[in-house]
Amino acid sequence: MSVHDCAVALDASDPLYLAEGAGFLARARAALRAFAILTNDMAHPIAAPVLNVSMDAEVFARLAHEYAQTDEGRALLRERPDLQAGSLDLAALQQLPEGTLGKALGHYYEDNGITPFVSSYPVRNDVEYLAKRYREVHDTLHIVTGYGTDAISELELQAFVAGNLGLRHPLLILTLTALFMPLGVPPVWKYLDKLRAAYRRGKQSQDVSLKPRYEHYWTSSVDEVRRAVGVAPAASHS
């Protein structure tokens, strides 16, 4: 079985190893290594969770504390469901009626020629679990927010989740994109208003980037899900 198929036990000799409770310098080193890997392999099963934990451990810790105060949140932390490959039955989602969240997600994977993320990063605590789930919810967030998968829409989604959860690593992605303008991305001033609007929309929404159990909504319409979880409407443009 490959590293992409299951959790692996990292040890201190692995460049992506991050000890529980690691300090700032260790986290910074791990974040830089993870980011370097992700520039060439966005689907890497370990680097993405490492980047999330390295840069946003405090945010995930705060969220874990908040979730533990409610029945719904405690169930999420206790059951630790996932939305990665192996847990999602894409064939079953494709059989759902048009307009449902599950059908839309099935179309999303088919239309983009991709498969769900896989994370083989070992989950040792609630912080690492939330970092992992955040990665897995990304594709579903494209559906519930309505942001597409082109370069600018991906950046809008990063701005949305930065506003929604207060995460740092989306801001790093946005900053580096603005500075280095990867192939196909125009100068930042051409889409800055869109990023501002997406950030404000994230702030105005409830916690939709992580907390909702989207797997419970597959048979609901996308509009029903947006209302149920509290996604703020997108700003209209004349």
C-alpha positions, 0 to 999 in steps of 0.5 A: 500500500502506498503512502497515498493510501493510508496514514504513515508514521513519520519520525524525526528523520523525515523532513516533514516531521512535526512534533506535537507542540513544536515551537515557532522555529520548528513549525516555520521550517516544516512550513517552508518544506511543505510549501516547497513540495506543494508548489510541485505537487498540490495533492501531496498527502502529507505536505498540505496538512503539515503546512496547515498545522505549522501555520495555523495550529493556534487557530485550529486549537481555538476552533477545537475548544469552541467545537467541544462546547457543543454536541455537534462539535463534540461529535465531530471531534469524537467521530473524526469523519473524513471526506477523502478518497476511500470514504466518498462513494463517487458512483453513489453521488452521481446517482443522486438527483440533479441540484443536490450537493452530492450530485454537484460534488460528483459532477465537480470531480468528473468535470475537472478530471480529479479525485478527492484529496488523500491525507496520509498524515497521522492524526494525533490530536484534535488540532491535526484532525481539523487541519486534515479535515480542512483540506478535505472540505476544500472541494465541497467548499467550491460547491457551497460558495460557488467559486470555480476552479480557475486560477482567480476563483481559487484565489477567491476561495482562499480569501473566503476561508481566510475571512471565515476562519482567520487562517494564515496560510491562505494569506501566504498563498495570496501574497506569494501569488501576487508577488510572483504571478504564476503562469496564467495569473494576472497582476493582483490589481486586476482581481483585488476587488474580488479578493476583498469581496470574497474575504468580506463574504467569508467574514459574514458567513458562519463557520462553513469552512470546517464545522458542517458535516457536509456528508449529512447533506448529500441529498439536500439541494445546494441552496438548502445547504447554503442556507442551513450552514450559513453561507453569506450570499455573494456580492452582486456585480453590475 
